[in-house]
Amino acid sequence: MIEKPSFWLSQIDFSLNPSLEGEENCDFAILGGGFTGIATSYFLKKLEPSSKVIVVEQKYVGYGASGRNAGFCMTLFGLNLSLTVLRYGKKNALEAYKYTSEGIDIVKNLVEEHKIDCDFEYNGFIRVATSRLYERRLKKEFELAVNLGIEDAKWLTKDELEQKVISPAMRCGWYERHCALLNPAKLVRGMKEVVEKMGVKIYENNPSIEVERRNDGKFIIRSEKGRIIADKIVFATNAFSISIPQLKNKQTPVFTHIVLTEPLGEEHFQKINWRGREGLEDSRNLIHYFRLTKDNRLLMGGRDVTITFGENMQKDINQKTFEGLKRDIKFIFPQLSDLKIDYMWGGPVSVTLDLVPAIGYVGDKNAIYSLGCIGHGVSLSHINGLTIAELLLEKKSKRTEMFFINRFIIPFPPEPLRFVISHIIKGAMKIQDAIYDRI
């Protein structure tokens, strides 16, 4: 019986690839079968078709965040635009926007070129404000985007917003056309089929994986029944990097949670006017994100996150947050208060201490990691795959020169301080949200 911890995964019928057995040699070994790992393998084969690429996954392709996220393909880099400007300046913030925007193009092109059935909808995205203080925050963020030169940004007044979606809680919005929604599990499993046809080997169900480096510089990846000897290696492990000694202090995993309703009927659409099916997100620190699925279910996620201790990655279920999300649906869409909840799940998000993504080296340029998508990783992880492939092949591009490549990452302290600091940061965010929610 395959564990399928999300609505998306539960809708797909698949079997597992064999585990690694015996000995394999390859040019590139990739640890992690999510968006980043599969995208990296794809671009390695596109750029260097003769290269031998192997992906090793502990569970199965799409088991982690790639099969459990909400399916927003968006331009947001890190937590928000203001933070990126504060940390790295306006020029780099604009470059980051262009980078993720290119990531959306990459996903769209992959879906179209390879005819991947992943419920791709190029409908745009709206950030909304649900209080006066959130409106002030959203307006400031929007004005920053305009001042940076982001042309795909349109302000929506209350009346204009209601032409797209009706909610008594929403005061105004910021619309971007260049964003999409999709079924993330179908995308990553579809890309798995694509890269396997290109010659990439994928081993699933490898619960115990160890990595060491030989004196000759090559890497040995050991599983319970086999090993791989690779010239270069990629740690495409994001939140699961917590179990890798060289990476564990560079990020921390937090779990976000989602509830999903039964399908909406025509009577519901007449009340909310959500005909454009845009993705929606509010302006809180601990955001709400909501969208419609292909079969017209309302997905509501966010509100709070669950912080892990040590290497515990079993925090999918949080009943308190699930109950809060049910109440949030009734607050944001009281017109839909009769809908029943059919599914509830959670998934891991990789968070750096400064809330900015990172790609870097482990020791030297033959070992690369990617982490810190901060919950906005669908488009980001795919363009990161291209960037990592270029770095591995030593091909210079505008992507390999991005400011966050091999940047210094402020480390998290060891436990229990990591747990305490994470709760302090979350607590401060929750306090500000509680104030903003009321004014």
C-alpha positions as CSV (number, residue, x, y, z in Angstrom):
1,M,0.0,0.0,0.0
2,I,1.5,3.3,-1.1
3,E,1.1,6.2,1.4
4,K,-0.5,9.1,-0.5
5,P,-0.6,12.1,1.9
6,S,-2.5,14.6,-0.2
7,F,-5.6,14.9,-2.4
8,W,-3.4,15.4,-5.4
9,L,-1.5,12.1,-4.8
10,S,-4.7,10.2,-3.9
11,Q,-6.0,10.9,-7.4
12,I,-3.1,9.2,-9.2
13,D,-2.7,5.5,-9.7
14,F,1.0,4.6,-9.8
15,S,3.5,1.9,-8.7
16,L,7.0,2.4,-7.4
17,N,10.2,2.0,-9.3
18,P,12.6,-0.6,-8.0
19,S,15.0,0.4,-5.2
20,L,18.7,0.8,-5.9
21,E,20.5,-2.6,-6.0
22,G,24.1,-3.5,-6.9
23,E,26.5,-0.8,-8.1
24,E,26.0,2.0,-10.6
25,N,28.3,4.6,-12.0
26,C,27.1,7.9,-13.3
27,D,28.2,11.5,-14.1
28,F,25.5,13.1,-11.9
29,A,23.6,11.7,-9.0
30,I,20.6,13.6,-7.7
31,L,19.2,13.0,-4.2
32,G,15.5,13.9,-4.1
33,G,12.7,13.1,-6.5
34,G,10.7,16.3,-6.2
35,F,10.4,19.2,-8.6
36,T,14.0,20.3,-8.1
37,G,15.6,16.9,-8.6
38,I,13.5,15.9,-11.6
39,A,13.9,19.3,-13.3
40,T,17.6,19.2,-12.8
41,S,17.8,15.7,-14.4
42,Y,15.7,17.0,-17.3
43,F,18.0,19.9,-18.0
44,L,21.1,17.9,-17.6
45,K,19.9,15.6,-20.3
46,K,18.8,18.5,-22.5
47,L,22.1,20.3,-22.2
48,E,24.3,17.1,-22.2
49,P,22.3,14.2,-23.8
50,S,25.2,11.8,-23.4
51,S,25.5,12.3,-19.7
52,K,24.4,9.5,-17.3
53,V,22.0,10.8,-14.7
54,I,20.6,8.9,-11.7
55,V,17.9,10.2,-9.3
56,V,17.6,8.5,-5.9
57,E,14.4,9.1,-3.8
58,Q,13.7,7.8,-0.3
59,K,10.0,7.4,-0.8
60,Y,8.7,8.1,-4.3
61,V,8.8,10.9,-6.9
62,G,6.4,13.6,-5.6
63,Y,6.1,12.3,-2.0
64,G,7.4,15.5,-0.4
65,A,6.4,19.1,-1.0
66,S,6.1,18.6,-4.7
67,G,3.1,16.3,-4.3
68,R,1.4,18.2,-1.4
69,N,1.6,21.9,-2.2
70,A,-1.3,24.0,-3.4
71,G,-0.2,24.1,-7.0
72,F,0.5,27.9,-7.4
73,C,3.0,28.7,-10.2
74,M,3.9,32.3,-9.2
75,T,6.5,35.0,-9.3
76,L,7.1,35.4,-5.6
77,F,10.7,34.9,-4.5
78,G,11.1,34.1,-0.8
79,L,8.7,35.6,1.7
80,N,7.8,38.9,-0.2
81,L,9.3,41.6,-2.4
82,S,9.9,44.0,0.4
83,L,12.1,41.6,2.3
84,T,14.2,40.8,-0.8
85,V,14.7,44.5,-1.4
86,L,15.7,45.0,2.3
87,R,18.1,42.1,2.2
88,Y,19.6,42.5,-1.3
89,G,18.5,45.8,-2.8
90,K,16.1,46.8,-5.6
91,K,18.3,45.6,-8.5
92,N,18.5,42.1,-7.2
93,A,14.8,42.0,-6.2
94,L,13.9,42.9,-9.8
95,E,16.3,40.2,-11.1
96,A,14.7,37.7,-8.7
97,Y,11.2,38.6,-10.1
98,K,12.5,38.1,-13.6
99,Y,14.0,34.8,-12.6
100,T,10.8,33.3,-11.1
101,S,8.8,34.8,-14.0
102,E,11.1,32.8,-16.3
103,G,10.4,29.8,-14.1
104,I,6.7,30.1,-15.0
105,D,7.6,30.2,-18.7
106,I,9.6,27.0,-18.2
107,V,6.8,25.2,-16.5
108,K,4.3,26.3,-19.1
109,N,6.6,25.2,-21.9
110,L,7.3,21.8,-20.3
111,V,3.6,21.2,-19.9
112,E,2.8,22.2,-23.5
113,E,5.8,20.5,-25.2
114,H,5.5,17.2,-23.4
115,K,1.7,17.2,-23.2
116,I,1.7,16.7,-19.4
117,D,-1.8,16.3,-18.1
118,C,-1.6,18.3,-14.9
119,D,-4.7,20.5,-15.0
120,F,-2.6,23.6,-16.0
121,E,-4.6,26.8,-15.9
122,Y,-3.0,30.1,-16.9
123,N,-5.4,32.3,-15.0
124,G,-3.3,34.8,-13.1
125,F,-3.0,35.5,-9.4
126,I,-4.5,38.0,-6.9
127,R,-3.1,39.2,-3.6
128,V,-5.9,40.6,-1.5
129,A,-6.2,42.6,1.7
130,T,-8.8,41.7,4.4
131,S,-8.3,44.7,6.8
132,R,-7.3,48.3,6.7
133,L,-3.7,47.6,7.9
134,Y,-3.3,44.8,5.4
135,E,-4.6,47.1,2.7
136,R,-1.9,49.6,3.7
137,R,0.7,46.8,3.6
138,L,-0.5,45.5,0.2
139,K,-0.5,48.9,-1.3
140,K,3.0,49.5,-0.2
141,E,4.2,46.2,-1.7
142,F,2.3,47.0,-4.9
143,E,3.9,50.5,-5.2
144,L,7.3,48.9,-4.7
145,A,6.7,46.5,-7.5
146,V,5.7,49.3,-9.8
147,N,8.7,51.4,-8.8
148,L,11.0,48.5,-9.6
149,G,9.5,48.3,-13.1
150,I,7.3,45.3,-12.8
151,E,4.8,45.9,-15.5
152,D,2.6,42.9,-14.8
153,A,1.0,44.5,-11.7
154,K,-2.5,45.9,-11.7
155,W,-4.2,47.4,-8.6
156,L,-7.8,46.3,-8.1
157,T,-10.2,48.5,-6.1
158,K,-13.0,46.8,-4.2
159,D,-15.4,47.2,-7.1
160,E,-12.8,45.9,-9.6
161,L,-11.9,43.0,-7.4
162,E,-15.6,42.0,-7.2
163,Q,-15.6,41.7,-11.0
164,K,-13.3,38.7,-10.4
165,V,-14.3,37.4,-7.0
166,I,-16.9,38.4,-4.4
167,S,-16.0,38.2,-0.7
168,P,-17.2,40.6,2.0
169,A,-13.8,40.2,3.7
170,M,-11.7,41.4,0.7
171,R,-11.1,45.1,0.5
172,C,-8.8,45.4,-2.6
173,G,-6.3,43.4,-4.5
174,W,-3.1,43.3,-6.7
175,Y,-3.5,41.2,-9.9
176,E,-0.7,39.5,-11.9
177,R,-1.5,37.9,-15.2
178,H,1.7,35.9,-15.5
179,C,0.8,33.2,-12.9
180,A,-0.8,29.7,-13.2
181,L,-2.4,26.9,-11.2
182,L,-1.8,23.2,-11.7
183,N,-2.0,19.8,-10.0
184,P,1.5,19.5,-8.6
185,A,1.5,15.7,-8.2
186,K,0.4,15.2,-11.8
187,L,3.2,17.6,-12.9
188,V,6.0,15.9,-11.0
189,R,4.8,12.4,-11.9
190,G,4.4,13.5,-15.5
191,M,7.9,14.9,-15.6
192,K,9.2,11.6,-14.1
193,E,7.9,9.8,-17.2
194,V,9.5,12.5,-19.5
195,V,13.0,12.2,-18.0
196,E,12.9,8.4,-17.9
197,K,12.2,8.4,-21.6
198,M,15.3,10.7,-22.0
199,G,17.4,8.0,-20.2
200,V,17.4,9.2,-16.6
201,K,17.4,6.3,-14.1
202,I,15.1,6.8,-11.1
203,Y,15.3,4.6,-8.0
204,E,12.4,4.9,-5.5
205,N,11.8,3.5,-2.1
206,N,15.3,3.9,-0.7
207,P,14.6,4.7,3.0
208,S,18.3,4.7,4.1
209,I,20.7,6.8,2.0
210,E,24.2,7.8,3.0
211,V,26.7,9.9,1.1
212,E,30.5,10.1,1.4
213,R,33.3,11.4,-0.7
214,R,36.2,9.3,-1.8
215,N,39.8,10.5,-1.9
216,D,39.7,10.7,-5.7
217,G,36.8,13.3,-5.3
218,K,34.0,11.0,-6.5
219,F,30.9,10.5,-4.4
220,I,29.5,7.3,-3.1
221,I,25.7,7.1,-2.4
222,R,24.8,4.1,-0.4
223,S,21.4,2.5,0.1
224,E,20.4,-0.6,1.9
225,K,21.1,-2.8,-1.1
226,G,23.3,-0.9,-3.5
227,R,25.5,2.1,-4.1
228,I,26.2,4.7,-6.8
229,I,29.6,6.2,-7.7
230,A,29.1,9.6,-9.1
231,D,31.4,12.4,-10.4
232,K,29.0,15.1,-9.2
233,I,26.1,15.2,-6.8
234,V,23.0,17.3,-6.2
235,F,21.2,17.6,-2.9
236,A,17.7,18.4,-4.2
237,T,16.3,17.8,-0.7
238,N,14.8,21.2,0.4
239,A,13.0,20.7,3.7
240,F,14.4,17.1,4.0
241,S,17.9,18.7,4.2
242,I,17.4,18.6,7.9
243,S,18.8,15.0,7.9
244,I,21.9,16.0,5.9
245,P,24.8,17.0,8.3
246,Q,26.3,19.6,5.9
247,L,22.9,21.3,5.3
248,K,20.8,20.9,8.4
249,N,21.7,24.3,9.8
250,K,21.1,26.1,6.6
251,Q,17.3,25.8,6.7
252,T,14.5,24.5,8.9
253,P,11.4,22.5,7.8
254,V,8.0,23.9,8.7
255,F,4.7,22.3,7.8
256,T,1.9,24.1,6.1
257,H,-1.7,22.7,6.1
258,I,-4.6,22.5,3.7
259,V,-8.3,21.7,3.7
260,L,-10.3,20.9,0.6
261,T,-14.1,21.2,0.2
262,E,-16.5,19.1,-1.8
263,P,-17.1,20.5,-5.3
264,L,-18.9,23.8,-5.7
265,G,-22.1,23.9,-7.6
266,E,-23.4,26.5,-10.0
267,E,-25.3,28.1,-7.1
268,H,-22.0,28.8,-5.3
269,F,-20.4,30.4,-8.4
270,Q,-23.4,32.7,-8.7
271,K,-22.6,33.9,-5.2
272,I,-18.9,34.4,-5.5
273,N,-18.4,35.2,-9.2
274,W,-15.0,33.4,-9.3
275,R,-15.3,32.7,-13.0
276,G,-11.7,33.6,-13.8
277,R,-10.4,30.9,-11.4
278,E,-7.4,33.0,-10.3
279,G,-5.2,31.9,-7.5
280,L,-5.7,34.0,-4.3
281,E,-3.5,34.8,-1.4
282,D,-4.0,37.3,1.4
283,S,-1.5,39.7,3.0
284,R,-0.9,38.2,6.4
285,N,2.6,37.1,7.6
286,L,1.1,33.6,8.0
287,I,-0.8,33.8,4.8
288,H,-4.0,32.2,3.6
289,Y,-3.8,30.8,0.1
290,F,-6.9,29.6,-1.7
291,R,-7.8,28.4,-5.2
292,L,-10.2,26.1,-7.1
293,T,-9.3,22.6,-8.3
294,K,-10.2,21.3,-11.7
295,D,-13.3,19.7,-10.3
296,N,-14.2,23.0,-8.6
297,R,-13.3,22.2,-5.0
298,L,-12.2,25.1,-2.8
299,L,-8.7,24.7,-1.4
300,M,-7.8,26.7,1.6
301,G,-4.3,26.6,3.1
302,G,-2.0,28.4,5.5
303,R,-3.1,30.3,8.6
304,D,-0.4,28.8,10.7
305,V,2.6,26.5,10.4
306,T,3.8,23.6,12.5
307,I,7.5,23.7,13.5
308,T,9.4,20.5,13.8
309,F,12.0,19.4,16.5
310,G,15.2,17.7,15.4
311,E,14.7,15.6,12.3
312,N,11.0,14.9,12.8
313,M,9.3,15.1,9.4
314,Q,6.0,13.7,10.6
315,K,4.0,16.8,11.2
316,D,1.4,16.6,8.4
317,I,-1.6,16.6,10.7
318,N,-2.6,19.6,12.9
319,Q,-6.2,19.4,13.9
320,K,-6.1,22.9,15.5
321,T,-5.0,24.5,12.2
322,F,-7.5,22.4,10.2
323,E,-10.3,23.7,12.4
324,G,-9.1,27.2,12.0
325,L,-9.0,26.9,8.2
326,K,-12.6,25.7,8.2
327,R,-13.5,28.8,10.1
328,D,-11.5,31.0,7.7
329,I,-13.5,29.7,4.8
330,K,-16.7,30.9,6.5
331,F,-15.1,34.3,7.2
332,I,-13.7,34.8,3.7
333,F,-16.5,33.1,1.8
334,P,-19.6,33.0,4.0
335,Q,-21.5,32.3,0.8
336,L,-19.8,28.8,0.9
337,S,-20.4,28.0,4.5
338,D,-22.6,25.0,3.6
339,L,-19.7,23.2,1.9
340,K,-18.3,20.0,3.5
341,I,-14.6,19.3,3.9
342,D,-13.5,16.2,2.1
343,Y,-9.7,16.3,2.5
344,M,-7.1,17.6,4.9
345,W,-3.4,17.3,4.7
346,G,0.0,19.0,5.4
347,G,3.4,19.2,3.8
348,P,6.9,20.4,4.5
349,V,8.3,23.8,3.5
350,S,12.0,24.7,3.5
351,V,12.7,28.0,5.3
352,T,16.0,29.8,5.7
353,L,16.6,32.1,8.6
354,D,16.6,35.2,6.4
355,L,13.6,33.9,4.4
356,V,15.4,34.0,1.0
357,P,16.0,30.9,-1.2
358,A,19.5,29.6,-1.9
359,I,21.5,27.4,-4.2
360,G,25.1,26.7,-3.1
361,Y,28.0,24.3,-3.0
362,V,28.9,21.7,-0.5
363,G,32.7,21.7,-0.3
364,D,33.4,22.5,-3.9
365,K,31.5,22.9,-7.2
366,N,31.0,19.2,-7.7
367,A,28.3,19.1,-5.0
368,I,25.3,21.5,-5.1
369,Y,22.3,22.0,-2.9
370,S,19.0,23.8,-3.3
371,L,16.7,24.8,-0.4
372,G,14.6,27.6,1.1
373,C,11.7,27.9,-1.4
374,I,9.6,29.4,1.5
375,G,6.5,27.7,0.2
376,H,6.7,29.3,-3.3
377,G,8.6,26.7,-5.1
378,V,6.7,25.4,-8.1
379,S,8.1,27.8,-10.7
380,L,11.2,28.5,-8.6
381,S,12.3,24.8,-8.4
382,H,12.0,24.3,-12.1
383,I,14.2,27.2,-13.1
384,N,16.5,26.2,-10.2
385,G,16.8,22.9,-12.0
386,L,18.0,24.6,-15.1
387,T,20.4,26.8,-13.1
388,I,21.8,23.8,-11.2
389,A,22.3,21.9,-14.5
390,E,24.2,24.8,-15.9
391,L,26.4,25.1,-12.8
392,L,27.2,21.3,-12.9
393,L,28.1,21.5,-16.6
394,E,30.1,24.8,-16.0
395,K,28.0,26.7,-18.5
396,K,27.8,30.4,-17.6
397,S,24.4,32.1,-18.0
398,K,22.5,35.0,-16.4
399,R,21.0,32.4,-14.1
400,T,24.4,31.2,-12.8
401,E,25.3,34.7,-11.9
402,M,22.3,35.4,-9.8
403,F,22.9,37.0,-6.3
404,F,21.6,34.0,-4.3
405,I,24.0,31.5,-5.9
406,N,26.4,30.2,-3.2
407,R,25.4,33.1,-0.9
408,F,26.2,33.1,2.8
409,I,23.3,31.6,4.7
410,I,22.8,32.7,8.3
411,P,22.8,29.4,10.1
412,F,20.2,28.1,12.5
413,P,21.6,27.1,15.9
414,P,21.5,23.5,17.0
415,E,18.5,22.1,18.9
416,P,16.9,23.0,21.2
417,L,17.8,26.6,20.2
418,R,16.6,26.1,16.6
419,F,13.2,25.1,17.9
420,V,13.0,28.0,20.3
421,I,14.1,30.6,17.8
422,S,11.7,29.3,15.2
423,H,8.8,29.6,17.6
424,I,9.9,33.2,18.6
425,I,9.9,34.2,14.9
426,K,6.5,32.6,14.4
427,G,5.1,34.1,17.6
428,A,6.1,37.6,16.5
429,M,4.4,37.0,13.1
430,K,1.2,35.8,14.8
431,I,1.1,38.7,17.1
432,Q,1.3,41.2,14.2
433,D,-1.3,39.2,12.3
434,A,-3.6,39.3,15.3
435,I,-3.3,43.1,15.4
436,Y,-3.7,43.5,11.6
437,D,-6.7,41.1,11.4
438,R,-8.7,43.5,13.6
439,I,-7.8,46.9,12.2
